[in-house]
Amino acid sequence: MNQEKIGKFIAECRKKQKLTQQELAEKLGVSDKSISRWENGRTMPDLSLFKPLCNELNITLNDLMSGEKVSKEIYQEKFEENIVNTINYSTKKLTKYHQCLSLILIIFGLFISISAIMIFKNESSWSSIYSVFGIIIFLIGITKISHPLKWYKRLIIILITFILSMTILLFTDYLNVKLNHEAPMFRITTTYTGNVIYYDTLFYDVYRCNFDTEKEYWTIEKNSKKTTTDLINYCQ
């Protein structure tokens, strides 16, 4: 559909009906700025307004979509052409809506994950819960934005994105433990034994020796199975 041509036609028909933009807007339940944008060809009326607009301007849907009065001789031909154009227009508008929604989900998901790391203390399990929740929302956005692709390509993109996202979160968590001496967010268990706090994660173990004293120090090791006696003697 030629938006500029249709816009000029709407303005022409409105003037023939001796209606101002404000009057037409009130009849259709929209703002006069919307009417102005239609007539300038910047936007199109919503599909739900096509019929009411035609009634107010005393024209047919075929006339509106053609941007001119359609003669009886070519009415059927124009009608079929306009049907195809309307379907294409609706499809493009729906695609644009899905893309905007996808971007919002992606940004919102990242915002939640980053906020969880910055706001919640690592001793709280909420940091890991909200981080993973943010990644899930982020993946939903990726799923929607990759919708035009074949299902197996979408699946590959989602899996790769999930693996990369979790890798970044886990690596960031490890650096935070190593550099800032804070409890790992993604820990399986936390054990308090004597003067040791033991954090068990999937890939490494963290020992906080002499916690809450001047002699406190942190140690990171590869995963190993230590007994309670081992933990008690670990920092001695």
C-alpha positions as CSV (number, residue, x, y, z in Angstrom):
1,M,0.0,0.0,0.0
2,N,1.2,3.5,-0.9
3,Q,0.9,5.3,2.5
4,E,1.6,8.8,1.0
5,K,-1.1,8.3,-1.7
6,I,-3.6,7.0,0.8
7,G,-2.8,9.8,3.2
8,K,-3.5,12.5,0.5
9,F,-6.8,10.6,-0.4
10,I,-7.9,10.6,3.3
11,A,-7.2,14.4,3.5
12,E,-9.1,15.0,0.2
13,C,-12.2,13.0,1.3
14,R,-12.2,14.6,4.7
15,K,-12.3,18.0,3.2
16,K,-15.1,17.0,0.9
17,Q,-17.1,15.9,3.9
18,K,-16.3,19.3,5.4
19,L,-14.7,17.8,8.5
20,T,-11.7,19.2,10.4
21,Q,-9.0,16.8,11.6
22,Q,-10.3,17.4,15.1
23,E,-13.9,16.5,14.2
24,L,-12.8,13.3,12.3
25,A,-10.6,12.3,15.2
26,E,-13.5,12.7,17.7
27,K,-15.8,10.5,15.5
28,L,-13.1,7.8,15.3
29,G,-12.0,8.0,18.9
30,V,-8.4,9.0,18.1
31,S,-6.3,12.1,18.5
32,D,-6.1,14.8,15.8
33,K,-2.3,14.1,15.7
34,S,-3.1,10.6,14.5
35,I,-5.2,12.0,11.6
36,S,-2.4,14.4,10.7
37,R,0.1,11.5,10.6
38,W,-2.2,9.5,8.4
39,E,-2.7,12.4,6.0
40,N,1.0,13.1,5.8
41,G,1.7,9.5,5.0
42,R,3.8,8.9,8.0
43,T,1.6,6.1,9.5
44,M,-1.5,4.1,8.5
45,P,-4.7,3.8,10.4
46,D,-5.1,0.7,12.5
47,L,-6.9,-2.1,10.6
48,S,-9.8,-1.9,13.1
49,L,-10.4,1.7,12.0
50,F,-10.5,1.1,8.3
51,K,-14.3,0.4,8.2
52,P,-15.3,3.3,10.5
53,L,-13.0,5.7,8.6
54,C,-14.6,4.7,5.3
55,N,-18.1,5.2,6.7
56,E,-17.1,8.7,7.9
57,L,-15.5,9.6,4.5
58,N,-18.3,8.0,2.5
59,I,-15.9,5.7,0.5
60,T,-15.4,2.0,0.2
61,L,-12.5,-0.1,1.7
62,N,-11.3,-0.6,-1.9
63,D,-11.1,3.1,-2.4
64,L,-9.2,3.6,0.8
65,M,-6.7,0.9,0.2
66,S,-6.2,2.1,-3.4
67,G,-5.8,5.8,-2.4
68,E,-8.4,6.8,-5.0
69,K,-11.9,6.3,-6.2
70,V,-12.0,2.9,-7.9
71,S,-14.2,2.6,-11.1
72,K,-16.5,-0.3,-11.6
73,E,-14.5,-1.6,-14.5
74,I,-11.4,-2.3,-12.4
75,Y,-13.1,-2.8,-9.1
76,Q,-12.6,-6.5,-8.8
77,E,-9.0,-6.3,-10.0
78,K,-8.2,-3.6,-7.5
79,F,-10.0,-5.5,-4.7
80,E,-7.8,-8.6,-5.2
81,E,-4.7,-6.5,-5.3
82,N,-5.6,-4.6,-2.1
83,I,-6.4,-7.9,-0.3
84,V,-2.8,-9.1,-1.0
85,N,-1.4,-5.7,0.0
86,T,-3.4,-5.6,3.2
87,I,-2.2,-9.1,4.2
88,N,1.4,-8.1,3.5
89,Y,1.0,-4.9,5.5
90,S,-0.5,-6.9,8.4
91,T,2.3,-9.4,8.3
92,K,5.0,-6.7,8.3
93,K,3.3,-4.9,11.2
94,L,3.0,-8.2,13.2
95,T,6.7,-9.0,12.5
96,K,7.7,-5.5,13.7
97,Y,5.6,-6.0,16.9
98,H,7.3,-9.4,17.6
99,Q,10.7,-7.9,17.0
100,C,10.0,-5.0,19.5
101,L,8.7,-7.5,22.0
102,S,11.8,-9.7,21.6
103,L,14.2,-6.8,22.1
104,I,12.3,-5.7,25.3
105,L,12.5,-9.3,26.6
106,I,16.2,-9.5,25.8
107,I,17.0,-6.2,27.4
108,F,14.8,-6.9,30.4
109,G,16.4,-10.4,30.9
110,L,19.9,-8.9,30.9
111,F,18.9,-6.2,33.2
112,I,17.5,-8.7,35.8
113,S,20.7,-10.9,35.6
114,I,23.0,-7.9,36.0
115,S,20.9,-6.4,38.8
116,A,20.8,-9.7,40.7
117,I,24.6,-9.8,40.7
118,M,24.9,-6.1,41.8
119,I,22.1,-5.9,44.3
120,F,21.9,-9.2,46.2
121,K,24.6,-10.3,48.5
122,N,26.3,-13.6,47.3
123,E,25.5,-15.2,50.7
124,S,21.8,-15.0,49.6
125,S,20.5,-17.6,47.2
126,W,18.3,-14.9,45.6
127,S,21.2,-13.7,43.5
128,S,21.6,-17.0,41.6
129,I,17.8,-17.4,41.4
130,Y,17.2,-14.0,39.8
131,S,20.3,-14.4,37.6
132,V,18.9,-17.6,36.1
133,F,15.4,-16.1,35.8
134,G,16.9,-13.2,33.9
135,I,18.7,-15.7,31.5
136,I,15.4,-17.5,30.9
137,I,13.6,-14.2,29.9
138,F,16.6,-13.4,27.7
139,L,16.3,-16.8,26.0
140,I,12.6,-16.3,25.4
141,G,13.5,-13.0,23.6
142,I,16.1,-14.8,21.5
143,T,13.5,-17.5,20.7
144,K,11.0,-14.9,19.5
145,I,13.5,-12.9,17.5
146,S,14.7,-16.0,15.7
147,H,11.2,-17.2,14.9
148,P,11.6,-16.9,11.1
149,L,14.4,-19.5,11.1
150,K,13.8,-23.2,10.8
151,W,13.2,-25.0,14.1
152,Y,16.6,-26.8,14.3
153,K,18.5,-23.5,13.6
154,R,16.5,-21.9,16.4
155,L,17.3,-24.7,18.7
156,I,21.0,-24.4,17.9
157,I,20.9,-20.7,18.5
158,I,19.1,-21.1,21.8
159,L,21.5,-23.8,23.1
160,I,24.6,-21.8,22.1
161,T,23.1,-18.7,23.7
162,F,22.2,-20.5,26.9
163,I,25.7,-22.1,27.2
164,L,27.4,-18.8,26.6
165,S,25.2,-17.0,29.0
166,M,25.7,-19.5,31.8
167,T,29.5,-19.6,31.1
168,I,29.7,-15.9,31.5
169,L,27.7,-15.9,34.7
170,L,29.8,-18.8,36.2
171,F,33.1,-17.2,35.1
172,T,32.0,-13.8,36.6
173,D,31.0,-15.6,39.8
174,Y,34.4,-17.3,39.9
175,L,36.3,-14.0,39.4
176,N,34.2,-12.4,42.1
177,V,35.1,-15.2,44.6
178,K,38.8,-15.1,43.6
179,L,39.3,-11.3,43.5
180,N,36.7,-10.0,46.0
181,H,36.5,-12.9,48.4
182,E,32.8,-13.3,48.3
183,A,30.7,-16.5,48.5
184,P,30.0,-18.1,45.1
185,M,26.4,-17.4,43.9
186,F,26.1,-20.8,42.1
187,R,27.0,-23.1,45.0
188,I,25.4,-26.4,45.7
189,T,25.9,-26.5,49.5
190,T,27.3,-24.4,52.3
191,T,28.9,-26.1,55.3
192,Y,29.9,-24.5,58.6
193,T,32.4,-26.6,60.5
194,G,34.6,-25.2,63.3
195,N,36.3,-22.1,61.9
196,V,35.7,-23.1,58.3
197,I,32.9,-22.2,55.9
198,Y,33.0,-24.6,52.9
199,Y,31.2,-23.7,49.7
200,D,30.7,-26.6,47.2
201,T,30.2,-25.6,43.6
202,L,30.0,-27.7,40.4
203,F,33.6,-26.9,39.3
204,Y,35.5,-25.9,42.4
205,D,35.5,-25.8,46.2
206,V,35.9,-22.6,48.3
207,Y,37.2,-22.6,51.8
208,R,36.8,-19.6,54.0
209,C,39.2,-20.2,56.9
210,N,39.0,-18.4,60.3
211,F,35.9,-16.5,59.1
212,D,35.1,-13.2,60.7
213,T,38.5,-12.9,62.3
214,E,41.6,-10.9,61.5
215,K,43.3,-14.1,60.3
216,E,40.5,-14.9,57.7
217,Y,41.6,-16.1,54.3
218,W,40.1,-17.8,51.3
219,T,41.2,-20.8,49.3
220,I,39.9,-22.2,46.0
221,E,40.6,-25.8,45.0
222,K,39.4,-28.3,42.5
223,N,36.4,-30.4,43.6
224,S,37.4,-32.9,46.3
225,K,35.5,-34.9,48.8
226,K,36.5,-33.9,52.4
227,T,35.1,-35.3,55.6
228,T,34.1,-33.2,58.5
229,T,37.4,-34.0,60.2
230,D,39.3,-32.8,57.1
231,L,37.4,-29.5,57.2
232,I,38.1,-29.0,60.9
233,N,41.8,-29.6,60.4
234,Y,41.9,-27.7,57.0
235,C,42.8,-24.3,58.3
236,Q,45.1,-25.5,61.1
